[in-house]
């Protein structure tokens, strides 16, 4: 509404009209008696002040409405983006991959019957399990295994069927082969120079493990020998009671 329209064309036109209005008002206020002109002047000032206040109010109100509309549109866009349903590709990308766990392979140990135990090497028994006199140290020492006499290069065989659980080094650059059996039985063969089996390999009873190395003056024994140990639940067992 005049004189507060926003277009440039109207603003220029309003400026001309305001100029003419001010000139007319100036002439009108200056003529006549002084009292009337003073009252007219005060009235004119009040009218101008009211019109200015009204214009400023409308201008401020228009800005407030525009800002509110802009803010509402922005909030609506943000809300729509927030509530936007993800596409199928996005859902597929955000899915957590669940690795497939393969079933662990359980190695079935052969049934163990200690009554069927055989000698790993066909030599005479040099020591038994327990306190034994040592010809090397000239005293009594506790043995957890038995020493079986054998020449270097003699084949060493399994006393019971089982699975090779470990291969390690021992004294005099010899090797130790350990087998796991059923029902918590375990056996070990010390003093080998040549091992012909691998860890994890299942072996039958009386199957070749390797050959005997140079293994004398170890374990308190003077003669060359295989040192054989067998345990049940971790406790040493004397195999001499089972050999036939």
Wavefront OBJ file of the C-alpha trace (Angstrom):
o trace
v 0.000 0.000 0.000
v 1.251 3.500 -0.839
v 3.710 4.810 0.080
v 5.332 1.493 0.988
v 5.009 -0.624 -2.144
v 8.088 -2.653 -2.956
v 8.468 -2.471 -6.763
v 11.055 -0.077 -8.185
v 8.545 1.483 -10.535
v 6.101 2.176 -7.742
v 8.884 3.470 -5.504
v 9.915 6.029 -8.149
v 6.334 7.050 -8.718
v 5.760 7.319 -4.978
v 8.814 9.532 -4.635
v 7.327 12.033 -7.152
v 3.976 11.960 -5.406
v 5.638 12.409 -2.016
v 7.571 15.385 -3.346
v 4.391 17.005 -4.670
v 2.594 16.166 -1.424
v 5.344 17.767 0.684
v 5.290 20.961 -1.426
v 1.503 21.192 -1.181
v 1.574 20.517 2.552
v 4.281 23.160 3.035
v 2.234 25.793 1.238
v -0.913 24.836 3.082
v 0.735 24.926 6.467
v 2.336 28.309 5.881
v -0.844 30.144 4.925
v -3.623 31.210 7.323
v -3.335 32.164 10.961
v -0.582 30.956 13.195
v -2.776 28.938 15.602
v -4.460 26.956 12.854
v -1.178 26.350 11.110
v 0.439 25.156 14.371
v -2.419 22.702 14.953
v -2.263 21.614 11.342
v 1.447 21.106 11.644
v 1.040 18.918 14.728
v -1.714 16.939 13.001
v 0.414 16.477 9.935
v 3.358 15.295 12.013
v 1.112 12.792 13.807
v -0.323 11.525 10.534
v 3.127 11.117 9.034
v 4.325 9.336 12.170
v 1.327 6.995 12.102
v 1.800 6.260 8.407
v 5.511 5.619 8.963
v 4.825 3.320 11.899
v 2.173 1.474 9.882
v 4.545 1.052 6.958
v 7.374 -0.178 9.156
v 5.011 -2.621 10.835
v 3.871 -4.041 7.491
v 7.457 -4.279 6.279
v 8.575 -6.108 9.415
v 5.557 -8.391 9.228
v 6.331 -9.304 5.605
v 9.928 -10.173 6.537
v 8.776 -12.296 9.479
v 6.343 -14.207 7.268
v 8.996 -14.782 4.591
v 11.525 -16.018 7.178
v 8.937 -18.323 8.701
v 8.062 -19.777 5.288
v 11.731 -20.236 4.415
v 12.459 -21.890 7.766
v 9.442 -24.146 7.403
v 10.536 -25.233 3.925
v 14.078 -25.902 5.166
v 12.828 -27.946 8.104
v 10.525 -29.848 5.792
v 13.392 -30.691 3.433
v 15.588 -31.801 6.354
v 12.752 -33.898 7.754
v 12.095 -35.490 4.375
v 15.802 -36.301 3.934
v 15.958 -37.749 7.452
v 12.858 -39.872 6.925
v 13.898 -40.912 3.443
v 13.612 -44.639 3.029
v 16.977 -46.171 2.043
v 17.159 -47.821 -1.339
v 17.611 -51.545 -1.777
v 21.271 -51.010 -2.701
v 21.863 -48.984 0.476
v 20.172 -51.669 2.556
v 22.357 -54.313 0.960
v 25.496 -52.227 1.623
v 24.618 -51.705 5.274
v 23.853 -55.322 6.023
v 26.414 -56.876 8.334
v 28.100 -59.821 6.737
v 27.819 -62.846 8.969
v 30.724 -65.152 8.300
v 29.886 -68.757 7.885
v 31.611 -70.921 10.422
v 32.691 -74.230 9.108
v 32.136 -77.210 11.305
v 35.350 -78.169 13.023
v 36.667 -81.502 11.931
v 36.877 -83.844 14.876
v 39.617 -86.435 14.673
v 38.289 -89.740 15.964
v 40.943 -91.618 17.879
v 41.107 -95.400 17.540
v 39.992 -97.347 20.567
v 42.913 -98.276 22.811
v 43.309 -101.638 24.421
v 46.591 -101.643 26.388
v 46.479 -105.453 26.402
v 47.281 -105.286 22.678
v 50.388 -103.135 23.168
v 53.534 -104.293 21.360
v 57.197 -103.404 21.755
v 58.361 -100.513 19.516
v 61.719 -102.260 19.046
v 62.615 -105.901 19.685
v 65.409 -105.289 22.216
v 65.756 -106.206 25.857
v 64.477 -103.901 28.575
v 67.240 -101.814 30.185
v 65.127 -99.846 32.689
v 61.560 -99.801 33.961
v 59.254 -97.065 35.268
v 60.234 -95.952 38.772
v 63.519 -95.822 40.692
v 66.326 -97.395 38.660
v 70.070 -97.586 39.243
v 71.999 -95.513 36.657
v 75.237 -96.986 35.332
v 76.163 -93.524 34.046
v 75.627 -91.517 37.243
v 76.114 -94.429 39.667
v 72.963 -93.632 41.619
v 69.249 -94.312 41.661
v 67.022 -92.112 39.540
v 63.298 -92.000 38.821
v 62.294 -92.894 35.273
v 58.921 -92.072 33.713
v 59.595 -94.414 30.775
v 61.497 -97.517 29.782
v 64.744 -97.902 27.849
v 64.717 -100.592 25.133
v 68.048 -101.657 23.680
v 68.491 -101.213 19.928
v 71.179 -100.606 17.346
v 71.444 -97.397 15.387
v 69.293 -97.598 12.234
v 66.816 -100.093 13.706
v 63.189 -99.504 12.701
v 60.939 -98.109 15.423
v 57.231 -99.028 15.286
v 54.083 -97.832 17.050
v 53.058 -99.669 20.208
v 49.386 -98.690 19.764
v 47.248 -97.142 17.050
v 46.979 -93.352 17.357
v 47.504 -89.907 15.828
v 50.851 -88.109 15.615
v 50.461 -85.063 17.874
v 54.026 -83.733 17.837
v 57.564 -84.081 16.498
v 60.445 -82.368 18.308
v 64.201 -82.581 18.833
v 65.933 -84.336 21.745
v 69.463 -85.052 23.006
v 72.284 -86.054 20.640
v 70.436 -84.436 17.677
v 67.743 -87.112 17.852
v 63.990 -86.701 17.466
v 60.934 -87.344 19.656
v 57.608 -88.463 18.173
v 54.465 -88.175 20.307
v 51.178 -90.002 19.626
v 47.734 -89.334 21.072
v 45.427 -92.280 21.694
v 41.839 -92.777 22.793
v 40.714 -92.442 26.438
v 43.506 -89.954 27.344
v 46.366 -92.290 26.535
v 49.570 -90.798 25.113
v 52.913 -92.278 24.066
v 56.309 -90.857 23.064
v 59.352 -92.327 21.301
v 62.738 -90.616 21.977
v 66.073 -91.189 20.212
v 65.019 -91.370 16.513
v 67.371 -90.118 13.800
v 64.960 -90.452 10.888
v 61.227 -89.732 11.179
v 58.917 -91.041 8.466
v 55.573 -89.644 9.702
v 53.945 -86.202 9.908
v 52.002 -84.348 12.569
v 48.292 -85.153 12.364
v 48.849 -88.477 10.597
v 46.814 -91.425 11.890
v 48.793 -94.584 12.377
v 47.913 -98.197 13.011
v 49.564 -100.381 15.615
v 52.977 -101.755 14.616
v 53.412 -99.055 11.877
v 56.918 -97.684 11.226
v 57.680 -94.274 12.772
v 61.341 -94.037 11.698
v 64.759 -95.388 12.634
v 66.721 -95.308 15.864
v 69.632 -92.870 16.115
v 72.766 -92.720 18.253
v 71.228 -92.535 21.710
v 73.630 -93.899 24.303
v 74.608 -92.505 27.699
v 71.308 -90.632 27.886
v 68.554 -91.118 30.449
v 71.230 -92.636 32.687
v 71.710 -95.609 30.316
v 75.060 -96.646 28.794
v 73.766 -98.737 25.861
v 72.188 -97.391 22.697
v 68.435 -97.448 23.268
v 64.938 -96.133 22.520
v 63.330 -94.301 25.395
v 59.619 -95.145 25.352
v 57.004 -93.445 27.566
v 53.267 -94.056 27.832
v 50.825 -92.178 30.078
v 47.178 -92.404 31.084
v 45.601 -89.061 32.085
v 49.121 -87.649 32.331
v 50.373 -90.305 34.733
v 53.205 -92.659 33.633
v 52.306 -96.303 33.104
v 54.816 -99.180 33.040
v 54.353 -100.901 29.648
v 56.214 -104.002 30.779
v 52.988 -105.345 32.306
v 51.286 -105.335 28.880
v 53.976 -106.581 26.513
v 53.691 -110.148 25.375
l 1 2 3 4 5 6 7 8 9 10 11 12 13 14 15 16 17 18 19 20 21 22 23 24 25 26 27 28 29 30 31 32 33 34 35 36 37 38 39 40 41 42 43 44 45 46 47 48 49 50 51 52 53 54 55 56 57 58 59 60 61 62 63 64 65 66 67 68 69 70 71 72 73 74 75 76 77 78 79 80 81 82 83 84 85 86 87 88 89 90 91 92 93 94 95 96 97 98 99 100 101 102 103 104 105 106 107 108 109 110 111 112 113 114 115 116 117 118 119 120 121 122 123 124 125 126 127 128 129 130 131 132 133 134 135 136 137 138 139 140 141 142 143 144 145 146 147 148 149 150 151 152 153 154 155 156 157 158 159 160 161 162 163 164 165 166 167 168 169 170 171 172 173 174 175 176 177 178 179 180 181 182 183 184 185 186 187 188 189 190 191 192 193 194 195 196 197 198 199 200 201 202 203 204 205 206 207 208 209 210 211 212 213 214 215 216 217 218 219 220 221 222 223 224 225 226 227 228 229 230 231 232 233 234 235 236 237 238 239 240 241 242 243 244
